[in-house]
Amino acid sequence: FPPLLQSTRSGGQPTKGQGGARKATTTRVSVRVWVIAALVGRGGSVSRPKTFVSRVQQRVLSGTRGGGVRRAMSGTTEKPSLPEGYVVPKVWEFKEQEGKMGGMNRPTAGARLEKSLPKGEHEVQLYSLGTPNGVKITLLLEELAELKGIKYDAWKINIFDLDQFGSEFVTVNPNSKIPAMLDLGHQPPVRVFESGSILKYIAEKYDAFIPKDHAAKTECFNWLMWQMGAAPYLGGGFGHFYNYAPVRIEYAIDRFTMEAKRQMDVLDKHLAGKTWICGDEYTIADMAVWPWIMCVVKFYKADEFLQLHSYTNLMAWYQRVEQRPGTARGRRVNAFGDDAIPEVHGSVADV
């Protein structure tokens, strides 16, 4: 494209004088800017480059694009604001946000209150809540309770009461997010935070639900890390603007709906012909992903909106995970609803 970009011009000779020359130069730059922008929008390639550049040039010269470019170049681009009249300040200042989720947020870290954490008699001390990230861990713990008879203590952290900002919780997780964990099997106790890190730690501690084969193990961690990276778009993006935000914003809902559906499509294509995410072996990758699909269905109630039934491989896998006894038990721990178990000291079977 460089030769074509160099050949773009205003379509006529510049008028006499410096003003005309500047106008012609600006127009040429406008064409080049919009050719690049349009090319990026097409993924970097077009089948007929000369025709493509010519059409963009015509649109700029006719005023359908050039005006916007010239405004952008002169710093006078205007965008609609929501709320109307909002102007982005030079320096951001904190204001209380609305809604249950927004109301707890601050631009600073650290403890907000003095509060200790309870401790039980078992090595694994889990401080959590039955959100998708919390459910990941209790699915694993209940699978291990069935497979190896392990015992654990699970304490409920009510994020709406700001328990996650208690002084001792912050020493376990300085990021003030659930889940967090202490391993009392070491002295001093080992802290573990971030749900993916906790899954990996527990699975390695009890030597289960991570494949032994090198390639399969790597694939398991590939999908675990994929989920950790994808979750903010599904939860903080789609879930927030679709379900929790105090105002409905079409642009935000459309943007994150598109990404949510793309993630579903990634999983649906990958799961074709597979029983579990890593093939024939149920792993922590399945336990990491499943609660977020459950969240879309149960918490956001967006299965119809996202047309989840159209992702047949994904939903067949979702049902297979849902039918596991460990899933039925694990999803109740520290959870919401009539069948929730606020605390566990041993395993669900001991409740």
N, C-alpha and C positions, 0 to 999 in steps of 0.2 A: 503493500500500500504506500510506502514513502513516495515513489514517483507520482502516483495519482494525487497524493496530498499536495505535493509541490505544484501540480498542474492546476489545482483548483483556483479559480479567480472570480472576480465579480461579474464577469460576462461582458464587460465592455472596458473602454479606456478610462482611466481615472480622469476626473475633471481637473481643470487647471487650478493650480494653487495647492498649498499645503493641506487645506481642509479636505479637498477631494481625494488627495493621496492617502490621508489618514483614513477616510471613509472606506476607500477600496481595500486598504490593508486590514482594517477591522473586519470587513466582510470576508476576506480570505481566511482570516483567523477563525471567524465564526464557522465557516464551512468546515475547516479542519477540526475544530472542537466537536462539532456535531457528527462528523464522520467517525471520529474516534469513539464518541459516546454511543452512537448507533451500532458500531461494530462490537463494542463490549457487550451491549445488550443482546447481540445475536450470538454470543459465545465465542467471538473471535474469528468467525469465518463466514463468507458468503459465496455463493456459486458464481455470480457474475459481478466481479468487482467494479468494472467501469460503469455499468448500469446503476449499481448501488450508490456509488459516489455521486453520479449525475443526479439521481433522485434527491439525495440529501441536499445537494447544492441548490436545486430548484426550490426546495422547501425553505431554505435559509433566505434565498433572494426574494421569495414571495412574501416573506414576513412571518411565516408560520413557525419558524424556529429562530431566525436571526435576532428578533427583538429580545427574546429571552436570554440569548447569549450575550447580547450587548448590555442588557441590564445586569447580568451576572458579572460581566467584565468591569462595569462601572460601579459595582457594589450596591446597586439599588434593587436587587432581586427581592420580591415580596412573596411571602408564603402565607396562606391562611393560618390562623392560630386557634388553638383550643385550650382554654376558653378564648373567646374572641377578644382581641386586643392584647393578648399576652405577648410580651417582648422578652426575649432571652437576655437576662442581665449579664453584665460583664463579669460579675462575681456572684456565684450561687450562694444563697443563704437558706438555712434549714427552716422549714415550716412543718407543723404537725400535719400528717397525712390522714386521710379519712379511711374508714373501713377497718375491719378486724385485723387484717394482715398489715395494712399500711400504718396503723396506729402504733404498732410495736417497734417500728423501724427508727433508727437514729444514724447519723453519719459518723458515729464514734463507736469504738469497741470498749470492752472491759465490763466489770461488774457494776450493777446498779443497786444491789442490795446485798446485805450480809445473809447468807443462807448456806447451811451445811448440807452435805449429801449423805443419805443413809447408806449403810453397807451391810451386806448379808454374809453368809458363811461359805459361799461358793467362790471359785476363782474368778469366774466371769461376772462382772457387775455392769449391767447395761442400764443406761439412763436414756430413756427414749419416749416416744409417743407413736401411736398407730398411723402415722402419715406414711406415704410411700417409702421414704428413706428409712423410717423406723421398721416397717414391715419387712424390708429386705433382711434385716438381722434376725428377727424372730422366726422367719421362715427357716433360716439356716440352723438356728439353735434348736428348733423343734425337730428338724430332720436329724440332727446329731443326737438329740435325746432318744429318738427312735432307733437310730443306727448303732450308737455307742453308749447310750445310757448316761450321757453327760447331764450335769445339773448346773443351773445358773440362777442369778437373781436379776429380775427386770423391774426397774423402778420407773414409775410414770413421771415424766416431766411435762407439766402443763404449760405450753408455750404462750397461751392466752393469759395466764397468770404471771408471765414473765419469769418462770422458774429458770429458764436458760441463762438469765443474767445474774443468777445467784453467785456469790463469791466462789464457792467450791466448784460449781459446775464450770465456771470460767477457767479454773485451774486445770480441769480435765480437757475442756475444749475452749481455747481462747477465741474461737470464732462464734461462740454462743449459738450453735446449731445442734439439733438432735439428728442422729443418735451420737452418744459418746459412751466410752467404755473404759473400765479399769480392769486390769488383769492382776488379781491379788496373789497369783501364783509366783510372782516375782517380788523381791524386796530391794529397793522401794517398788511399789506397784507401777506397772507400765500403763500409761494412758494411750488410748487409741481414739482418734476422731476422723470424721469423714466416712460415710457409709461404705464406700468401696474399699477403703483401707481396713475397716472393721471386718468386712466379709473375708478379705484375703487373710487377715491376721487369724481369725478364728478357724477358717478352713485349713490353714497351715498348722495351726496349733494342734488340731485333732486329726490331721492328715486325711481329709475327706473333701469330696466335691470340687477338687481341682484335679484335672487329668494328670496322669503320670507321664505320658508320652510328651516329648518336647514340643512337637508341632501342635498337638491338641491343647497343651497347657498355654502355649502362646496365643492360640485362637481364643481360648477362654478369657485371657487377660485383654485381648483385643476388644472383645465385646463388653467386658466389664468397664474398660476405659471409655468405650463408645457411649455407654449408657451414662456414665458420669458427666461426659461432655454434653450429651443431648438433653439431659434432664432439665437444665435451666430454661431451655426454649419451650419445653412441654409444660413445665410447672410455672416458673416465674414469668414466662411469656404467654403461652396460650391459656393456661389455667387462670392466671391472674386477670387477664383482660376479658376472657370469656365468662369467668365465674365470680371473681372477687372484687374487681375494680369498682369504685363507687359510681363510675360513669361509663357508658358503652361508647367505645371509639371504633368506628368502622375500620379505619386504617390499621390500628393495632391488632384488632381481631383478625382481619384479613391476612396481615403479615405473618402472625404466629400460627394461624390455622394452616396456611400453606406449608410452613415448616413442620407442624405436627403431622400433617398428612404425608409429607415427604419421609419423615421418620417411620411412619407406619408402612410405607411402601418399601423402605430399606429392609425392614424386618420381614415383611411378607415375601419379598423376593428371596431373601436369605433362607427362610424356613421351608421353601419348596423342597419336598422330598426328605425333610429332616424331622425327627421326633423332638429333639431338643436343640437349643441354639448351637451347641457344639457337636451335634450329630446324635449318636446313640447314648451319650452320657449326660445325665442331669448334673448341672454344675452351678456354681455361684453366679455365672452369667445369667442363667434363667431366673435365679432368685433376685438379681438386681433389676432386670427388665420388667418382670411380671407385675410388681406392685404399681408401676406407673401406668400400665395399661388398665389395671384394675381401678386406678384413680380416675382415669378418663371416663370409665363406665360408671363407677359408684359415686364418686365425689363430684366430678364436673357434670355428670349426666350428659355427656356430649357424644355418646355412641351414634345416635341418629345424625347429629349435626356433622360429624366426621365420616359418616357412612362406614363404620367399622366392619359391618357385615361383608363389605366388598373385599376386605383383606382376608381371604379364606384361609390361607396358610397360617397367618398370624392368629386368627381367632380359634383355629383348631388347636394350635399350641397353647393359647391362653386357657382353653378349657382343660387341656391335659394337666397343666400346672395346677389349676383350680381344684381338680379332683384328687390331688395328692393329699393324704392324711396330714402330712406336715404343714401343708398350706392351710388346711382347715383349722388347725390348731394355732399356727404361728400368726395368722392374721388377726386373731382375737387379743393378743397380748398388747397391753398398754393402749388398747384401741378405743373406738367410739361405738355406740350402739348398745342394744339390749344384751347381746351375748359377749360383750367386751370383758376382759379380765384385766383389771387395773394394774395388778402386780403379780409376778410369778416368782416363787422361791423353790426351785427344783426344776419342774417342767409343768406344762399344762396338765399332764396326767396326774400331777400331785395336787391340783387345785380342787 
